[in-house]
Every structure is written in C-alpha cells, then in structure tokens.
Amino acid sequence: MATLLEKRGETLAELPEWRKLLEHFELTEDRFAYIPLLVPDDSWAEVCERSLTAYLSAKKKKLCKLAFTESEDFKNLAGKLFDLKFGENIGAIWITAPIVFRKEQIEIWQAAWREATARLNQYRNPLREKFPVTFIFVGGFWTQEITRTMAPDLWSIRTTVVRIEPPAPESTRDNQLTTSEASQQFEVGTNFDADYALKEAKRLHKKKEKEAKITTANLFYRAADGFHIYGRLQEAQKAIKEAIKIYRSYKFEKELANSLNIEGIILYDSGKLTDAIKRYEEAAKIYERLELTNDLAMAYGNKGVALYSLGRLNEAVEKFNKAIAMLEKLVNEQGRIDLAANDLAKAYGNKGNALYSLGRLNEAVEEFNKAIAMFEKLVNEQGRIYLANDLAMTYMNKGVALKNLGRLNESVEEFDKAIAGLEELVNKQGRIYLANDLAMTYWGKGNVLVDLDKPDEAIGKYGEAIKLWDECLQRNELHILPNLFTVLYLRVKVLLTKEDWHSVAEDTRRALNLRKEIFEHPDFSEHFKTQISDECSDIIELIREVSPEKREEIYIHAGEDGEMIRRNVEGN
C-alpha cells in the first residue's frame, strides 16, 4: 500500500501549480529568480522537496537546502545566504522553516519571517549578483503577505508565486486518505491554513462513521482557531458552531468545552460580550465536572475579561480571584509551571486592570508587580519571547497606576521599560502590528512628563506616538483614529503654554478634520464620538482664551483651514 507521502507525490505531479514551477526551470537557467512556494503543511513541503530534487537530478543538477528549525537562526537568513559556498551544478536553493507549529509559536515565527525578509530586502542587488540561481522560499500560505509587505524590492522581482492547494480528488479518488490520516494531518494544537482545513471538514462531513464525524469536528475546530487568529471572525464563528454540534451529539465533553470556550473568545472579539459570558459559563461547568483545573481557571479568566469590558468590575475581580487561586495551586503546589504560569501572569495583570478601574490603585500595583515578576521569568529565563508584548503592556499599566498615585519618577521608569520592550519588537523584530501598543506607551509617558513640568519632552513623546499612528493609517488601520485625536488634543494643550502658534494651528487644523472623519465613520461608538466632541470643545475654549492678536496668528498659520478654525472659535 502506498504511503501518504507517495500518494501526495502522485497528486503533486498532476497539479497545474507544480507544473508551473517546473516550467520555470525549463525556460530559465543560470540567472537569479525568487519563487515563494506556499504549502499547507510540513509533509507537503517534503513532497515538493523530493519531487524537485528528482527533477533536478535528471538534469544533473542539485538542490541546495537551507532548513531552519530555530526562529532566531532564521532571522539571520541574509547572513546565512552570503556565507553559503556556491558549489557546482546547483539548480536551486531551497529555504524552509517550520510550516505547521503550535499556536503559541505563531507570533514567534511570524516575527522571524518579518525580520528575515526585511533584512533580505536590503540585499536584493547583491543577491542577484552573487547567486545566478533560483531561490525557493517555502512557507505556509500566511507567509505571502508578510514577504510582500516586508520585502517589497524582493517581491517586485519574483518569477512567480506557487501555491500548492491539493484538490478534493486527492482523497476521494478511491478513498485513499482515511479519516485517521486526516486526523494526523490536522493534529489538534497545530497551526495550518484554515481555508484548507475547512474544505477538508466539509468533505468529510458527508461521511456517517463516528471516526469521520470526530475528525470532521476537529477540522472545524482548527479552522475556527485559524480564522480567529487572522481576524476572520464571522468565518470562525460558523466553523466553531459546526464543531460544537458534532461534539455535543457524540458527548465528547472536553472537546465540547474547549469549543465553547473558543466560541466565547470569538464572540468577545466580535463585541458580543453577554453571549461570550454564556459560552464561558457553559464551558466552566463541563471543566468543573471533569476536574480540569487549568481549563476551568482559563474559563473563569475569560469570563472576568468579558465582565470587565461590560463595566461589571467587582464581578470581574471575583472571577480573576477564582482563576488565580486555581492557577497558583497548580504552579506553587504542583510545580506545573509549564502548564499554568502563562495564564497566571495574565490573570494577575487582568485583576490589576480591574482594580485600577475601581480606583484601588495600590492594590492594582501589587497585582501588576506579581504579573511582571512572572512574565520576566517566563520571557528572560524560560525563553518564552512570545510573551514579551504582555510584559511590556504590564509595565505600561503599572506606569499608569503609579502616575495616578503621584509617584511620577517611578511611573517614568515603568514607561521606559515598556517602550524599550516594544521598540525591540516593532523596530528590530518587525512586528509592526504592535505599533499601536508602542504609540500608547509614548502617549502615556508624555502624560507623565506633563505632570513633571517637562513640556518639551512631553511634546516629543506625543510626536512619536502621532508618527506611529500615521504609519498605521497608511496601512488602513482606522481603529487608531480616536487615540490619534486625543493625543493631538493633549499636544495642543501643551503647545498653547509654549505659545507655539504655528504648531497649535497645525494640530488644531488636523484635529478638526479628524473629528469630521470619525463622526462620518460607521464603526465608531457614540462613546468615542462624545469624548471627541468634549475634547474638541476644550481645544476651542482654550484658543478663545488667548488674545485676539494671537488667535489671528493661529488662523494665519492654519492656511486654507484658518477660516474653519475661526468659525469654530469665533462662533460665526
């Protein structure tokens, strides 16, 4: 009987996309080319590698392989390439990194791809000069957008993009792919292309055997998880509902509870907080019955976050306390650091946020300290670098609490730690999706500097936040508009004390135009719009308080928008 890899090899030879790759080698020779090869999982990468090796061997050429298993090594891809000794008869250079990996590793490898491709982008011309050969970058489907964004110069000279997406006939021709093989292919806890998983789930859904049904549910679950990671919330909810139906029907209780918990998270991210709480409660009852302590604590923690978002702060603290008690027992009494330390650190931080909102600032700082101590151990001693952002944001939250306690110098120290961590993630590791978090830390430190009577430094920090948010806008990240408006408002207040009328005019002009844009956007809540109206009114009142001569300077500096500012200030 043919192995799964052998079956896939036969299927690969029939795929038009694969033939497109081979045609490249028929038409081109001895010149640089860049080809992203997108595959569903590691075994498909192996099949492609075997097939290309055999193809080149028939032409008396070799496939030079660079395989990376560690993300830190992959970041230095450019250095590894230039250290490569270019032997004779090399037909192509094959560059691969893990394609299927556990959920907690996705941010690590996304960051590695960003940094590796961004560095490589700087060496496009030297690469072309040194290597008269085809480069094949093998990755999951998600790597395509990263390479296009982070390495535009390299992307612009690609020969083609090859996407290996096996058709359904691979498995249905003569039932070659069994449900057992499908289960191995989509092992729960791994990350892969969600669209492909959903397609396989729909195909298997027609089968009536129990094994096929459970495999189908697992595929729906993993598809939902994948869609959620990439923000495709409606698709995620549809997929997880299908998984829940099957798990409930076959009384797979743990899997059902996990699915209910995932659905709760998806509903929470969709803004449906009350529905999310109901899912967490149902999941918690099952976890408690099955005595799954860590999972139960997770459900309590998730419910606490939803209650916090609804403003039900005392209830949120109660749930965080339950989660913390369970997780502390697992970590401190049972030594289950690998299992629960991450969740415990987050629970401390979440409880700190709730206590801060209740005005219990000293208690909040205590919880932030517990979270920081645990995050620092996880990140610095255990190498869980995917938690570095959580650590940075906890520094920031502690800094905010200390500011409100009047402990300003201590607050600056915490903001500096947060900024250092996030600058490393955004500027050096290329995790540009964290730019908003970094901007928030600049904003927070600017606020503390105002209280320390350091207006010039505060203006500088506000400026750094605004610059980052402008870059977010270029990527069409419109959710940052309310924050951008507020920092413009705060900077105007400081600039007025400096009598910098030119800068006051520029920020006021932009703030008034932003107000209009936010009010016309359907996705911003009335809460945001009310806040922005109040801040805009405050700007106008502050400008009214300066002398008529200075107001006139502001109008003149605003150029063609001067009359708009005049009408708002003068009321005509």
ChimeraX attribute file (.defattr): number of C-alpha atoms within 10 A of each C-alpha:
attribute: neighborCount
match mode: 1-to-1
recipient: residues
	/A:1	6
	/A:2	8
	/A:3	10
	/A:4	15
	/A:5	14
	/A:6	12
	/A:7	16
	/A:8	20
	/A:9	17
	/A:10	13
	/A:11	17
	/A:12	22
	/A:13	14
	/A:14	12
	/A:15	15
	/A:16	13
	/A:17	18
	/A:18	20
	/A:19	13
	/A:20	14
	/A:21	19
	/A:22	15
	/A:23	11
	/A:24	15
	/A:25	15
	/A:26	9
	/A:27	7
	/A:28	12
	/A:29	14
	/A:30	14
	/A:31	12
	/A:32	19
	/A:33	22
	/A:34	20
	/A:35	20
	/A:36	23
	/A:37	27
	/A:38	23
	/A:39	24
	/A:40	25
	/A:41	22
	/A:42	20
	/A:43	16
	/A:44	20
	/A:45	22
	/A:46	15
	/A:47	20
	/A:48	21
	/A:49	17
	/A:50	14
	/A:51	17
	/A:52	20
	/A:53	19
	/A:54	15
	/A:55	17
	/A:56	18
	/A:57	14
	/A:58	10
	/A:59	11
	/A:60	11
	/A:61	16
	/A:62	20
	/A:63	20
	/A:64	18
	/A:65	13
	/A:66	16
	/A:67	14
	/A:68	15
	/A:69	10
	/A:70	13
	/A:71	18
	/A:72	15
	/A:73	14
	/A:74	23
	/A:75	23
	/A:76	16
	/A:77	21
	/A:78	18
	/A:79	14
	/A:80	12
	/A:81	17
	/A:82	14
	/A:83	9
	/A:84	10
	/A:85	7
	/A:86	15
	/A:87	8
	/A:88	8
	/A:89	15
	/A:90	17
	/A:91	24
	/A:92	25
	/A:93	20
	/A:94	20
	/A:95	20
	/A:96	22
	/A:97	21
	/A:98	17
	/A:99	25
	/A:100	22
	/A:101	15
	/A:102	12
	/A:103	15
	/A:104	14
	/A:105	16
	/A:106	17
	/A:107	14
	/A:108	19
	/A:109	22
	/A:110	18
	/A:111	22
	/A:112	24
	/A:113	25
	/A:114	24
	/A:115	27
	/A:116	25
	/A:117	25
	/A:118	25
	/A:119	19
	/A:120	22
	/A:121	19
	/A:122	15
	/A:123	14
	/A:124	16
	/A:125	11
	/A:126	11
	/A:127	20
	/A:128	15
	/A:129	10
	/A:130	13
	/A:131	18
	/A:132	17
	/A:133	20
	/A:134	25
	/A:135	22
	/A:136	21
	/A:137	20
	/A:138	24
	/A:139	24
	/A:140	24
	/A:141	21
	/A:142	16
	/A:143	20
	/A:144	17
	/A:145	11
	/A:146	17
	/A:147	22
	/A:148	15
	/A:149	14
	/A:150	21
	/A:151	21
	/A:152	16
	/A:153	18
	/A:154	21
	/A:155	21
	/A:156	10
	/A:157	13
	/A:158	15
	/A:159	16
	/A:160	15
	/A:161	18
	/A:162	19
	/A:163	20
	/A:164	21
	/A:165	18
	/A:166	18
	/A:167	14
	/A:168	11
	/A:169	12
	/A:170	16
	/A:171	20
	/A:172	13
	/A:173	9
	/A:174	8
	/A:175	10
	/A:176	16
	/A:177	17
	/A:178	15
	/A:179	20
	/A:180	12
	/A:181	13
	/A:182	20
	/A:183	17
	/A:184	11
	/A:185	19
	/A:186	21
	/A:187	17
	/A:188	14
	/A:189	13
	/A:190	19
	/A:191	24
	/A:192	27
	/A:193	20
	/A:194	26
	/A:195	17
	/A:196	15
	/A:197	24
	/A:198	22
	/A:199	16
	/A:200	21
	/A:201	26
	/A:202	15
	/A:203	14
	/A:204	23
	/A:205	20
	/A:206	11
	/A:207	13
	/A:208	9
	/A:209	11
	/A:210	11
	/A:211	14
	/A:212	20
	/A:213	22
	/A:214	21
	/A:215	26
	/A:216	29
	/A:217	28
	/A:218	27
	/A:219	32
	/A:220	30
	/A:221	31
	/A:222	29
	/A:223	31
	/A:224	31
	/A:225	28
	/A:226	24
	/A:227	22
	/A:228	21
	/A:229	16
	/A:230	11
	/A:231	14
	/A:232	14
	/A:233	20
	/A:234	14
	/A:235	17
	/A:236	26
	/A:237	24
	/A:238	14
	/A:239	24
	/A:240	24
	/A:241	18
	/A:242	21
	/A:243	29
	/A:244	23
	/A:245	14
	/A:246	22
	/A:247	22
	/A:248	13
	/A:249	12
	/A:250	13
	/A:251	11
	/A:252	13
	/A:253	17
	/A:254	16
	/A:255	20
	/A:256	25
	/A:257	26
	/A:258	20
	/A:259	28
	/A:260	26
	/A:261	26
	/A:262	24
	/A:263	29
	/A:264	29
	/A:265	24
	/A:266	26
	/A:267	22
	/A:268	20
	/A:269	15
	/A:270	14
	/A:271	13
	/A:272	14
	/A:273	21
	/A:274	15
	/A:275	14
	/A:276	25
	/A:277	24
	/A:278	15
	/A:279	21
	/A:280	27
	/A:281	20
	/A:282	16
	/A:283	28
	/A:284	25
	/A:285	14
	/A:286	19
	/A:287	23
	/A:288	13
	/A:289	10
	/A:290	13
	/A:291	11
	/A:292	13
	/A:293	18
	/A:294	20
	/A:295	25
	/A:296	26
	/A:297	27
	/A:298	25
	/A:299	30
	/A:300	26
	/A:301	29
	/A:302	26
	/A:303	30
	/A:304	30
	/A:305	26
	/A:306	27
	/A:307	22
	/A:308	21
	/A:309	15
	/A:310	12
	/A:311	14
	/A:312	14
	/A:313	22
	/A:314	16
	/A:315	15
	/A:316	25
	/A:317	24
	/A:318	15
	/A:319	22
	/A:320	28
	/A:321	19
	/A:322	16
	/A:323	27
	/A:324	24
	/A:325	12
	/A:326	18
	/A:327	29
	/A:328	19
	/A:329	15
	/A:330	20
	/A:331	16
	/A:332	11
	/A:333	9
	/A:334	10
	/A:335	13
	/A:336	15
	/A:337	16
	/A:338	11
	/A:339	13
	/A:340	22
	/A:341	22
	/A:342	18
	/A:343	20
	/A:344	29
	/A:345	27
	/A:346	24
	/A:347	31
	/A:348	25
	/A:349	30
	/A:350	25
	/A:351	28
	/A:352	30
	/A:353	26
	/A:354	26
	/A:355	22
	/A:356	22
	/A:357	16
	/A:358	14
	/A:359	13
	/A:360	14
	/A:361	22
	/A:362	15
	/A:363	15
	/A:364	25
	/A:365	23
	/A:366	15
	/A:367	24
	/A:368	29
	/A:369	19
	/A:370	17
	/A:371	26
	/A:372	23
	/A:373	13
	/A:374	19
	/A:375	28
	/A:376	19
	/A:377	13
	/A:378	22
	/A:379	17
	/A:380	13
	/A:381	10
	/A:382	11
	/A:383	12
	/A:384	17
	/A:385	19
	/A:386	18
	/A:387	19
	/A:388	21
	/A:389	20
	/A:390	22
	/A:391	28
	/A:392	27
	/A:393	24
	/A:394	29
	/A:395	26
	/A:396	29
	/A:397	25
	/A:398	27
	/A:399	30
	/A:400	25
	/A:401	26
	/A:402	22
	/A:403	21
	/A:404	14
	/A:405	13
	/A:406	13
	/A:407	14
	/A:408	20
	/A:409	14
	/A:410	14
	/A:411	25
	/A:412	23
	/A:413	15
	/A:414	24
	/A:415	28
	/A:416	19
	/A:417	19
	/A:418	29
	/A:419	23
	/A:420	14
	/A:421	19
	/A:422	27
	/A:423	20
	/A:424	14
	/A:425	23
	/A:426	19
	/A:427	13
	/A:428	14
	/A:429	20
	/A:430	23
	/A:431	21
	/A:432	19
	/A:433	13
	/A:434	16
	/A:435	20
	/A:436	21
	/A:437	22
	/A:438	28
	/A:439	25
	/A:440	25
	/A:441	30
	/A:442	25
	/A:443	28
	/A:444	24
	/A:445	27
	/A:446	29
	/A:447	23
	/A:448	24
	/A:449	21
	/A:450	17
	/A:451	13
	/A:452	15
	/A:453	10
	/A:454	14
	/A:455	19
	/A:456	14
	/A:457	15
	/A:458	25
	/A:459	23
	/A:460	15
	/A:461	23
	/A:462	24
	/A:463	19
	/A:464	19
	/A:465	25
	/A:466	22
	/A:467	14
	/A:468	20
	/A:469	24
	/A:470	16
	/A:471	14
	/A:472	20
	/A:473	14
	/A:474	10
	/A:475	10
	/A:476	10
	/A:477	14
	/A:478	15
	/A:479	15
	/A:480	15
	/A:481	19
	/A:482	18
	/A:483	19
	/A:484	22
	/A:485	24
	/A:486	17
	/A:487	24
	/A:488	25
	/A:489	23
	/A:490	20
	/A:491	27
	/A:492	25
	/A:493	17
	/A:494	18
	/A:495	20
	/A:496	17
	/A:497	10
	/A:498	13
	/A:499	12
	/A:500	13
	/A:501	22
	/A:502	16
	/A:503	18
	/A:504	27
	/A:505	26
	/A:506	19
	/A:507	21
	/A:508	27
	/A:509	21
	/A:510	16
	/A:511	23
	/A:512	21
	/A:513	14
	/A:514	18
	/A:515	18
	/A:516	10
	/A:517	11
	/A:518	20
	/A:519	17
	/A:520	10
	/A:521	10
	/A:522	7
	/A:523	10
	/A:524	15
	/A:525	11
	/A:526	10
	/A:527	9
	/A:528	15
	/A:529	15
	/A:530	12
	/A:531	13
	/A:532	23
	/A:533	15
	/A:534	11
	/A:535	19
	/A:536	20
	/A:537	14
	/A:538	14
	/A:539	22
	/A:540	18
	/A:541	14
	/A:542	14
	/A:543	24
	/A:544	16
	/A:545	11
	/A:546	13
	/A:547	9
	/A:548	11
	/A:549	8
	/A:550	15
	/A:551	20
	/A:552	15
	/A:553	15
	/A:554	24
	/A:555	23
	/A:556	17
	/A:557	18
	/A:558	24
	/A:559	13
	/A:560	11
	/A:561	18
	/A:562	19
	/A:563	13
	/A:564	16
	/A:565	21
	/A:566	20
	/A:567	10
	/A:568	15
	/A:569	18
	/A:570	12
	/A:571	8
	/A:572	7
